[in-house]
Each structure stands twice: as structure tokens, then as C-alpha cells.
């Protein structure tokens, strides 16, 4: 049951995030700062889905001994853990950055015209990416080690530990990760969303040029608030459990603790797979652009079919002409053969007639 849920979440999340990227890259949407950040969120969400979820799929579906993917080799151990931590942290901090930018833009027009420019968005996302990579780069060098075990047919790898520290990742770095991934973003996004909601209700403080642009900004605001609140609600239980309660439940049955962790982690990763549906539900302009993308894809497929049909028609016509010429040539040969046959039979009859006449003359002479 677990691997089915994991597989479905990864497939649905990947398709939804890819569609989100295609729609948010449309010209009408990417001119907004918020949409640029949400593109980065979709990319980070996709990366985060292929970490520990991929391990669960491998463990419960592919490997008959239910070994972890990280235990195949040192490379797998470090790559999977590094990708998972970076993807989760980058996704949360891109959401935090867009909430903070939106909040400060509403608070001060000076921020919007100096630091909140569209051209600065790419540099801000790049800076966040570099920070997340540097923060977790130690995993690429220290996480996991090999052990000598004659029963192993390949490398025996102990992941998430070092030879001198068995608590290297769990729980030490896990606590740091949860603070960076959830606690700090939770505080910042909650404060920013509270202010954004206050300003949205008092819309007179939003300086817009037209009613249409005001409606667009409200849609963007509602979409941003729904995504950030969904992130907070779906990831906060996991953070609270792993930081405050996990080590106090050591006396509970292992199966109970294991099932509780699976449920909480599944809820956590759901937040990285449902943003596409939140965009569709809360933003009319996103739905319009989505319909335009679907229509464009269908139009391209129809055009390709028509083009292939058009290209095949001359070839088919030439083949038909060639077949017609062959049939005509064959018909002419048959006619000529029939004419020759008829002529030969007529000549044969004339020869027989001449021979019979000569025999009659010879008899008369006698």
C-alpha cells in the first residue's frame, strides 16, 4: 500500500509541477514577480519528490529484500540525501521569499521599485539556491561509510552516519533541517500572510492603475496565500513530531511509531505535489493560461497530423501513378500478345487453305 501511495504522489506531483512550469512561463504570467518565484518552487518541489519517495518505491517495489536505495553505494547514499534536503529547503525558502517580497511591496513602494524589481528575481532565486547547496554540501563528503561484511555481495554501506558519529544525520542534522525547512519559514510566512490579508481586505492601500490590474493582483495574492498556508498546515505536524515528540516515544511499539512517521511524511510530501491544483482553484488567470497551453498542444498535434498527411499525399499520388502506368503497360502487352496470337492463327488458316487448294488442282490435273 505504501509504495502505491508513493508512486501515485510522485507521478501526480511531477505532472502537476511540470504543467505549472509551462503555464507560469507564459508571457502574461511570468511578468509578475510572484510567478517567477513560483516557477522555482515548482522545480524544487519536483526535485524533492525524487528523494526519499524514490527510496520507498525502490524498497517496497523493486528490491525483494526491501533494502534502502541509499545502501546500494556511497554515491547513492550521498546523492539521495543531498537532493532531498536541498529540494525541500529550497522549495520552502522560495515560498518564504515570495511571501516576504509581496509583503514588503505592499508595505513600501520604495521596496517594490528598488529591491522588488522583476530583473532581481532571478538573482534572488540563484542566491537562495547557492545558500541551500552550501548549507548541505557537507553531506556529499561526510555522509555514509563502507563496512567489511563477508555476507554482502556488493558494497556494505551504512548511510546517514559517520564512523565516529552515529547521530550525524538522525537526529542531529535532521533538527537543523527542520528548523531551516519549516520553523523559520513558518514564522516568516505567517507574519507576511497576516499582513497581506490585512492589506487585501483594506484594498484602498493597494496602488493600481485599473480595476483589471487590481483583480489580477488580488488573484495572485489569494493564490500565494493558499499555497503558503497549505505548506504550513501540511509540513508543521512533521516538524513538531520529529523535533519535540519522536525521542519521547521510544517506549511505544515500533510498528506504531513506524506507521505514524509514514503518515506524517506522506502528508509533508503532499504539500509538494498539490500546488498545481491550488493554482487552478484560486486563480482565474492561471486557468485561462492553462486552457491556452492545452489548446496550443492540441493544435500542434493536429498540425503535425495534417503536415504528415500532406507530405504523404504526393508520395501516395506518385505511387498510384506508377501503379497505373505499370497496369497500362501490362494491358498493352496483353493486347499485343492477343493481336499476335490472332494474326498467327489467321495466317495458319490461310496456309491450310492454300494447301487444300493446291491439292485440288493437282487432283484435277491427274
QUIJODA-V69173 format. One record per helix or strand. SS is the DSSP state (2 for helix, 1 for strand). FROM is the first residue (numbers start at 1). LEN is the number of residues. If there is no record, write none. Layout:
SS/FROM/LEN ; SS/FROM/LEN
//
This chain:
2/2/23 ; 2/27/4 ; 2/33/17 ; 2/52/11 ; 2/69/3 ; 2/74/34 ; 2/109/6 ; 2/118/19 ; 2/139/4 ; 1/145/3 ; 1/156/3 ; 1/162/1 ; 1/165/1 ; 2/168/34 ; 2/203/3 ; 2/211/38 ; 2/254/17 ; 2/275/8 ; 2/284/82
//
